[in-house]
Amino acid sequence: MRFSEEDARERDAAEAGQRELFRVPQAEGGVYAEVAYMAGNSLGLPPKATREELLADLDEWARLGVEGHLDAARPWLPYHELLTGPAARLVGALPAETVVMNSLTVNLHLLMVSFYRPEGARNRIVIEDSAFPSDSYAVRSQAAFHGLDPDLAVVRLRPRDGEDCLRTEDVLEFLRVEGDTVALVLLGGVNYLTGELMDIPAITAAARAAGAVAGWDLAHAAGNVPLKLHEWGVDFAAWCSYKYLNSGPGALAGVFVHERHLGDPRIPRFEGWWSTAQATRFEMTPTSRPPATVEAWQVSNPPIFAMGPVRTSLELFDKVGMEVLRERSLRLTGYLESLLDGVLPGRPLALVTPRDPQRRGCQLSVRVTGMSANELARRLRYEHGVIADARQPDIVRFAPVPLYSTFHDCWRVARALAEIFPEEEA
C-alpha cells in the first residue's frame, strides 16, 4: 500500500471529524475494536443524542397524555416545524418550500400526482437505467395509472457502451431532441449504484426548457453534497433521512416544492387532515383550506417519535454545515481513492465511480470479478471488521461519511482488500 497506517493516524490527529458524537458498532472481525463503517450511504450511524432526545419526547407523552399536543416541551401539534428550517438550509430551499413527512417513495407518488400530468404526445417519464428499483416501480405504476404502457412511457437513459456512468451531455442531448415528448424528468441526484453526482442545475434547466417538469430523488444527495434547489429552479424533490442524515431505519423523508407552484389552485393534490392550514384545522370543516406552502402536500399528522431522530440529526447538520462537510468529504474520499489506486491494479477489482471529485459524493463503488459482491462484503466484515454495502452481482460500495468516518477507516478498507486478494493470486 502506498500509505502507512501511521500516515492515516496522523491525518486523523490533525483533522478530527464528529465521530465522538456517534455510536459506532463493535467489530466482529479483525484486530480493531470498532468497525470501519463504510455503509452510511445505505444506513447512517445513530447520533448519541438521539436516544436521550427520543426518551424525552416519550416522557412527555407519559406526563401529559393528549395535552402534549400543546403543552409538551416540544409541542406535538407544530412539532414538524422544528425540522423545517434545518431541512430547508440542508437542501438550499426556502422554509415554505420544505417539509418532512412520510417515506421517500410515498412522497414521490404524492408529488407525481401533482406534477406528472401526461397529455397527448407529452407523456414520457425519463429516469436513469440504473435508477434505484423503487423509483423504477413508482414511475411505471404512475404511467400505468394514467392508462399508459410503462414500457413505452418510461424512458431509461443508459450510459454509453463500455461506460458505467451517464454523461450529462447525453441527458441534455436527449432532452434537446425528444423533449417535446417528455412530461417528467425524475433522476437520482447521486446515483445509488455508481455514486455519480448528476449535474442537477444543468439537467433541470434543460428539462424546463423542453417544457417538462424537473423532479429529483435526492436519497443519496441530501446530507452528502451541497444543494441549492431553490436557486436551481428544481420543480420538486424528495429525499430520505436514514442514509447520510442518520435518522434511523425507515426514517421520515423530506419534500421540496418550488415556490412558483405553491398556492397554485390548478395543481392537483391528495389531501388529508394535515393538508389544511394549522390555524383552522380544529374548526373541523368538511373542506380543506390548504396554506400556500409545501405543507399543503401533507396528508396525515406526523409521527412525533419518528420525527425526533430526524430533528436531532438535522440540528447536527445545521451546526456543522454542509460546506464544511463537503470539504472534509472531498479529502476523505480522495484519500480512499489514492489508497485504492495502490491496491486495485493487478487485482480483480475496478473503480466505477467518476474520478472527478466534482462528479461524485462520498462514495466509491468497486466492481469485483471472480467473487460475488455479497461474499466480498461478508469477508470484509467478518475477517477485517469493515462494513461495506454490496449490490449484487458485482458492486461493493464504500462511503467514507465525513461526519464519522476517519482516514484510518479508509486505510483499513484498502488493507483488507489487499489481504483478501493477494497479488500473486490475482
N, C-alpha and C positions, 0 to 999 in steps of 0.2 A: 504493500500500500504506500501511496505517495506521502501521506501524512501520518504522524505518530499519534498515539493516544495522549502523549504529553501535550502535543500541539492542540488537540481538541480540548483538553482540560484548561489550558492556558486561555483559549478563546472564551470558554465559559467563565473563567475568573474575571476576564476583562469586560464581559458583556453579559450581565445577568438578565434573564427574562422574568417571567412571573410564575415560574414553576412552583414556588413555595406556596402559592395561592390555590393549588390544585391537589387533588388526591390522585396519586399515580399508583396503578396496580403493582403488586409484588410479582416478581418474575417467577416463572415455573421452570425455567431452564437457564443455563449459562452461569456466569460467575458473579453477576451483579444483583443487588437486592431488588431494584425496581426494573420494570420493563423499559425498553426503549420503545415508546409508544408512537407508532407511525401510522395510526389508523384514524386520526382525527377528522379526515375527510369522509369518514363513514359514521363515526360516533365520537364526539368530543369527550374529554375527561370532565368530571364534576368539579366545579369550584368548591373549596372548603366551606365557603359562606352559604352555599345552597341549603345544606341540611339545617343550619340554625335558623335561617330566614323562613324556610318552609315550616319548621316546627312552630315558629312564632305565629304564622298565619293559622295553623291548626289550633293553637292555644286560644286564639281569638274566637274561633268557632265554638270551642268548649266554654268559653267565658260568656259569650254574648248570644249564642244561638242566632235566630233570624235578625236580631238587631245589629249584627255585624255588617249588614249591608250599608248602614250609615254610620255606625258607631265604632267600628274596628279601627285600630291604629292606622291601618291602610284600608279604608272602607271598600267594600266589595263592589258597590254599585258603579263607581267610577274607576275601579282598580285598573282596567285596561289602559287608562290614560297615563298611568305611571310608566308604561312601556313605549308610549307614542313618541316622545321626544328623543330618547336614545335610539329607537329604531329608525326614526327619520334621519338622524345625523349619521347613522351607520351606512345608510344607502344613498345619502345625498338627496334627500327629499324634504318637502315641507311637512310639518305635522299634520295638516289637513289631508295630505296625500297618503298617509301611512297608518296602518292598523295591524295589530297582532290578533290572529283568530284562526280557528280550525287547524287543519293539517294541509300540507302543501298541495296534494292533488285535489282535495276538496276545494281549495281556493282557486286552483286553475280552472276547475269546472265552473265555479261561480263567476269567474272573470270571463270565461268563454261564453257563458250565457249572455253577457253584455257585449262582448267585443268580437265574437265570431258570428258574423251575420252574413252568411253566403247569399249572393244574389246573382242569378244568371251565370255567366261565364266566370265571374269573380267568386270562386267558391273553394279555392285550394288553401290548405294549411302547409306551411313549409317548416320542416324540422330537420335536424341533422340525422343521418343514418345511424349514428351511434348514440342517439338520444337515450336517456335512461328509460327502461321499458315502461315505467308508469306513465311517462309523458306520451309515449307511443300509444299505449292503451287509451289514454284520455282523449287524444286528438282523433283517433279512429272512432271512438264511441261518439264523439261530438259530431263527426261527419255523418255517421250512420243515423244519429238522432235527427239530423236535418234531411234524411232521406237520400243521402248521397252514398256512393260506393267508396268506402275508405281506401281501397286500392288505387282509386283514381284521384280522390280528393286530397289525400295526404302525399306530399312530395318529400322524399327523403334524400337530402343532399349528401353526396358521398365524396370523400377525398379522392384526389387523382390516383390513378393506378400506381401502386408501389409506395404510396404515402399513407400515413396514419391520421393526419390532421387535415381538417377542412380549411382551405385557404379563404381568407376574407374576400379576395378579388373574385373568387369563383362564386361566392354568395352574391356579391354585388352585380356580377355579370348576369347571373340567373334573374335577378330582380329587374335588371335593365331590359332583358329580352322578354321575359314572361310575367312581369309584374302585374300586368292588367288582368291576369287570371288568379292572382293571389289575394285572399281575404285576410289572412293572418300569417305572420311570421312568428314562430314560437321556438326559439333556440335556447340552449343552455348557455348561460354566461361563461361558465367554466365547464368544459366537457368532463363528465364524471369519469370516463374511461382513460382519456389521454392526459387530462389536466390542462388542455389548451384553453387559454383565455381568449374569447372572441372579441373582436373589435365592436363593442356594443354601440358606441356613438355612430360609427360609420354605417353599420348594418341598419340601425334604427332610422337614420336619415334616408337611406336608400329605400327601405320598406315604405316609409311615409310618402316619399316622393313618388313611389309607384302606386299610391292610393291604398296601400294595405295598412293594417294595424300592426304595430311592433310590440310584441309581448316577450317577456324573458323569464325563464326559470333560473333563479339565482341560488339554487340549493348549494352549489359548490363555489359560489362567488361571494355571498354575504358573509362578512367576517373574515374573508380570505384576501380580497383585493378592494381597494378604494372604489367606490361607486358614486356617480353623480346623475341619478335617474331623472331628477327634475331638469337639470341643465341639458342633458342629452335628449330630452323630449320623448322618452320612452312612454308608450301609451299605458301599459300596465306591466307589473312584475309580481312574482311570488317567490318566496324562499322558505326553507325550513330552518329550524333553530337547534337541531340536535347534532349537526356536524361541527362546523367551526364556531358556532355560537354556544356550544357546551351546555345546553339546557335539558338534556336527558332524552332517553329513547322515546320517539314519537312525540316530541315536544311541539308546542303550538308554533304556528308558522306566521309569516309576515306577508302583507299585501301592500302594493303601491298602485295607485291610480293617479295619473297626471291631473293637475288642477283644471286643465281645459275641459275635462269630462265631468267634473264634479258639479252636481246640481243640474245636469242636463236632463230634462224630462223625456227626451227622445231615447235615452239609453235604457233598455230593459234590465231588470234585476230581479232575482229572487229575494223575497223579503220575509222577515220574521220579527220576533219580539225586540231584538236589539237593532233593527234597521231604522226604527223611528227615533226621533230626537229625544235625548235623555230628559229634557225639561218637561216634555209632555207624555212621557212613557206611562206614567201611572194615572193618566186620565182615562185609560182603558177604552179608548175609542176604537171602532172597527176598522178605521182607515189609517194607514201609516202616514206619518209626516216626516220623511227622512231628512236629515241635515244635508247641507251642501258640502259634505266632506266624504272621504272614503268610508267613514263609519256607516254610511248608508248601505254598504255591501255586507255589513254584519247581519247574521241571521239569528243565532241563538246567544243567550247570555254566556259570558266566558267562564270557563272552569278556573276558579281562583287558584286552587292548589297546583294547577298546571301552569298558570301564569307566573307564579312566584319564581321558579327557577329561571324563566326567561328574563324576568326583571333583574334578578341578581346578576345574570351574565351580561345583559346589556349595560348595566351600570359599570361593570368592569371594562367593557369596550369603550364606554364613554370616558372613563378615567384615563385609560392608556392612549386611546386614539388610533384610528386606522392608519394614518400616515406613518406613525412610529412603528406600528406592527408590520406594515408593508416593507419598510426599510429593513427591519430585522428579518423578515421573511426572505427577502432577496439575498441577504447574507447567508442565512441558514441553508436555503435551497441551493444556492450557488456552491456552498461548501460541500454539500452532499453530492452535487453533480461532479465536482472536482474529484472527490473520493471514488465515485463510481467510474469515472474515466480511467482511474488507475486499476480498476478491478475488472470491468466488463470485457475489455479486449482479451481474446483467447478463451473466453468462456461462453456458454450457450445463453447469453443474456444480451439484450439490446434496449437502449433507451428509446421510448416512443414519444415522450413529451417534447414540445418545442425547445430548442436550445436558447432561443432568445428569451431572456428573463422577462421582457415586457409582454410576452405571449403566453405566460403561464402564471399560475398561482403557486402556492406552496405544496405542490405535488409533483413527484417524478414517477412515471409509470414505466415499469421494466417488463419486457417480454421475455419469457423463458421457453426454451425448447428442450425436449427430451425429459421433461418433468412437468407435471400439471401445476398450475398456479396454486391449487389447494395444498398440494404436497409441499411445495416450497414454503408457503405460509406456515404450514404445520411445523416444518423443521426449524424455521426461523424462531418460532415461538418456544418450542419445547427443548431445542438444543442450544439456543442463544439468547432467549429472553427478549426477542424483538417481535413486537406485534405489528404486522402489516396487514393489508387488505387484499384478498385475492379476488379476481374476477376471471372465472373460467372462460376459455380453457387455458389461457397462457399469459395473463397480465397480473402482475403484483404491483400494488400502488403503495408508495411511501410518501407520507405527508409530514414534513418537519414543521409543525404548527408553531408559530412564533411566540404564542403565549406561554407554552410549557415545554416545548421540545428544546433540546440542547445540542451543541456541537458534538458532545460526547455521544449522544444518541445517534447522530449521523455516522460517526466513526464506527459505532457498533454495527450498524447496518452493513457498511462496506466490509468490515472484518468478517461478519457472518457469511456474507455471500462468497467471499474469498475462501472460507473454510468449507462451505457446502460444495463448492465447485473448485476443487484443486486444479491448478493449471494443467498438470500432467494428464488429468482425466478429461479435459475439455475437448 
